[in-house]
Amino acid sequence: MALKSLVGQKIMNDVIMATVKNHNKTPGKLEWRVLIVDNQSMKMISACTKMQELSGQGITIVETIDKRREPLPHMEAIYLITPSEASIKCLLADFQSQHRTTYRAAHVYFTEVCPDEKFKEICSSLAAKRIKTLKEINIAFTPYEAQVFSLDRREAFNLLYNPNKGNLRSQELEKMAEQIATLCSTLGEYPSIRYRADYERNLEFAQMVQQKLDAYKADEPTMGEGPEKAKTQLLILDRGFDTVSCLLHELTFQAMTYDLLSIENDVYRYEASANQMKEVLLDEKDDLWIEMRHQHIAVVSQNVTKKLKKFNQDKKIQSDGKSMKDLSQMIKKMPQHQKDLAKFSTHLNLAEECMKCYQGYVDKLCKVEQDLAMGTDAEGERIRDHMRNIVPILLDQNVSIKDKIRIILLYIQSKNGISEENFTKLIQHAQIPPEDKDMITNLALLGCNVVVDGNRRKIWQIKRKERVTEQTYQMSRWTPIAKDIMEDAIEDKLDNSHFPFLGGQRQGSNLKTAPTRPRRLKDSSSSSLSSGSSGLLYLEDSINHSGAKSVRYGHWHKDKASQGASQKNLPRIIVFIMGGVTFSELRCAYEVTNDKKNWEVIVGGSHIITPTSFLDDVKALSGDGSAIPDAE
């Protein structure tokens, strides 16, 4: 089952419908409620549910917790929030007066483990009197696509690689470990953990994840059970394992769109007709986008046109529909087909814009970039003098600074580091401003050799598979290293010395017994927490009446049918990249899943990156990291 469907099902069953079922005063009668979310849960709600589904279960409005909200004291509110200081502060503020409250009562669902001190703060507040439900549902990640997740932690890149941020690193790793554990819990997996040993912090992070997973396993012993699920692996990688894929111009539709066009929050804006701008969300509700996002741009335009022609024939529409103007006219004349025709219009526009950028100067860059990444030309001949190809690009005034930096970084990696003298020459040729030099030199903080004085750091590289065939596009010869790693893990060919299993062996039939998890929220009725507070007795009473086995882990509402559907009986490779995952790596997860029919690959990262955002993140590693751009 797609990751988005699993999360959507969990939100509807364990939060929305559970609240209706357990707290409706009049069975069968819908009682309207408000849904309060923070930024992270808003992304989950937007990606995995529809307003129609929510309103069908009595949700009248969805509001953001940190924004000014109209008090609705006669209605109950469902809070789906992270147990962060900011969110809890807003929750308590809604009930800070005994007689005047923002809502009549609260049903609070945390997306991850609530720290003890925060729980105690809630229990000793006036809000405790009004809280009818207090639970953790353990979905602390954003399902971006069917097989893709994000932790939405762009700041993690700086905290991981900036030498001045060492004091905050463990805290950040701990947060991400909890998020990864909630992902595995949602998937019903208790995977063997492997990590790239060439980056020291991967082991530390792997141990944190294992600790969190053991705790979830203690609470849900069936997690990861079965001969197929015993094969599931979680691969922990750092961004330094492949920086080439972060820099190349990709020519598949999705990667190219996000690299070359201004896409913000997955929204594409374009001029649909004269002076009329249109906004379209690029997501999996668009079947045309799903079908074409991983296709090469060379075939996308042809495919859209063919599909439009077939649509016209099927609907008996008389039109050539060759230009955007024709399409605009068709949409106006046939409102009954407006939705379908608008889809064709969007993707024709997208493909046209991508091709315009490509034919501008990107086509010249692609050949040089591919030669640098592969070390060979399109005929497979080894290139001995890359400088002859890159200098004309560096001197070209029409090429942007960032594109020149991408070329320089690819050249430096092809040489496994260059001298200070050569570095200075490249900077002068390309006229790189002094403030942008850090985009190049800071790559060394990821473990790459950049400017070296004869002493190069030893860097192990995975043996690459030969994939170039007659069907390979010359401008798309490079395959992300992640694809080799995914395939080798499935085929049991991954080098154990560089990708060891945590603890030295894979899990299987002889799983060790997981330690008991502390259940802090379950103990909310204990005398030490409830003494002297009538509000806590109310809280305790509502919790006890919910029939909870464990309030912390939410077994009081488990639909057997939905549980079975979520446990897909296939082993999985779950790949997590600290420091961000590229769109080309997302594509690899689908390609490998399609090729290896009896496995599913799930891929994700601390965040999702484009070449531009990657360079900005690398640049921000200088100093105290205060120059980190806003997360996208």
C-alpha positions, 0 to 999 in steps of 0.5 A: 500500500502506498505510503500516503494511503497508509498515513491517510488511513491512520489519521482517519482511523486513529484520530478523526474517526476514533474521536467521533466513535468514542466521544459522540454524545448521541450515537449516529448524530454527527457532532462538528469539530475543529481540527487544529494542526501545526506546520508538520501535521498540516503537510500530512493532512494536505498530502494524505486526506481530502477535505471531503473525507474530513467533513464527512466525519464532522470536521468543519474547519482545519486551522493552524495552531500558531495563527490567530483563530476565532474562538469557538467555545461551543465546539470541541477541537481535535489537535494533531500536533508535534509535542514541541514547545511552541505547539504545546504553548499554543495548546495551553493558551487556548485553555488558559482561562477557567471560564473563557476557552477557545474551544469546549474541549480538546482531543490531543494527538501527538505525532511522536513521543511527548517528553515527560516534562511536557506531559507534566506541564500539560497535566498541571495546567488549566487545559488538563480539565478540558482534555478528553483524549491524550495520545501519541499516534507516531507519524512524525514524517511527511509522506511525500509520494507513494514510496517517498518520505521526508522528515522536513528538517532542512536545518539538519544539513547544517547541524550535521556538517557545520563544525561550529554546530557540534553541540546541537548535533546529538539532539538533532540526530535524536529527533530524526531517529524518533521520526524514522522509528515512527516511519517503520512503525507506520509501515509495520516494519522492524528492519535490520539496520545497515549504515555507511561505515565511512562516515562516523556519525552514521553508526551513532545515528543507527544506534539511536534508531535501533533504540527507538525501534526496540521500544516500539517493538516492545509495545507492538510485538507483531511489528516486523513479524513474518518470513518476508518482513524479516528480510526488510533492511533500513539503510542509513546513508549520509549525503557525502556518499554521492554528491555528483547526483546533487549537481548534475542537470537531470533530464527526467521530467520531475527532476528537470522541472524542480531544477530549472523552473520556479516550483515552490511548495510543489506548486507550478505557476504559469500563464494559462491565457492572456494575463491569467496566471494558473497555479497547479499542485504537482502531486499524485492526485494527477495521474498524468504527472505520476505516469510521466514524472520519471520519463525523459524529457525527450519523450514527455512532449510527444506523450502528452500530445499523443494522449491529448489526441487520443482524448479528443478522439475518444470524446469526439472533440474536433480540434488539432489542439496543437498549441496552447492557444488552441487548448485554451479555446477548447477548455472555454468551449467544453466546460464538461472536459475542463478538468482533463483538458487543464491537465494536458495544458499544465503538462504541455506548459511544463514540458515547453518551459523545460525544453526552452531552458534546455535549448538555452544553454543547459544542453551544452552543460549536460554533455560536459557534466556527464563526461565529468561524472562518468570519466568517459565520453558518449562513445565510452572513451576515457577523457584525458583533458577535461579542462579543454571542455570546461573552460569555454563554459566557465568563460561564458557570460550567459552561464549562471554562477551556480551552473559554473560552480556545479561544473567546477565541483564535478571537475574537482570530484573527477580529479578527487581534489585539486591544488590551491593553484588550480582552484584559484585559476578556475575561480578566476576563469569563472569569475566566481564572487568571493562570497560564493567560493564557500559553495565549493570549498565547504564540500570538504565538510561532507568528506570530499577531497576539494582543495588538497596539498598532495595529501588526499583523504582516502575515499572508498567508492562502490564498484559501479554497474555498467548501465550504458546501452544503445537505449541510453540517452547521451545526456543521461548516462550517469546513474545515482549511486543509490540505485546500485546500493538498493540493488546490491542490498536486495541481491545480498551483494552489498559490501559488509565492510562498508555497509555493516549491519548494526550489531554485526548480523542481520535480524531474522528468526532469532530476534533478540527480545526488545527492552520494555518501553517506558509508558509515561502517558499510560501512567497519567493516572498515577498518584504522583501526577494526579494528586491535588489537581481536579483537572488531572482526575478529569484527564485520568477519567477520560483516559480510563473510559477510552478503554486504553491498553496503552494511551501512548501507543494507541491500541484502543482503536485498531481496525483489523481490516485496515491493519491487515491492509497496511502490512504489505507482505513484501520485504522492503529496503528503506533508504534514509539519506541524512542531508537530503535526497535528490529527485533522481534518487526518488526515481531510482526507488520506483525503478528498482521496485518495478524491476525487483517485483518481490521487493519494495523500495522506500526512500527519503531524507532529512529533506528533499533537495534540488541542485540549487538548494544543495549549493545554498546548504553547502554555502551556509556551512560557513560560520554559525550557519545563520545564513541557512535559507528558509526551508522550502 
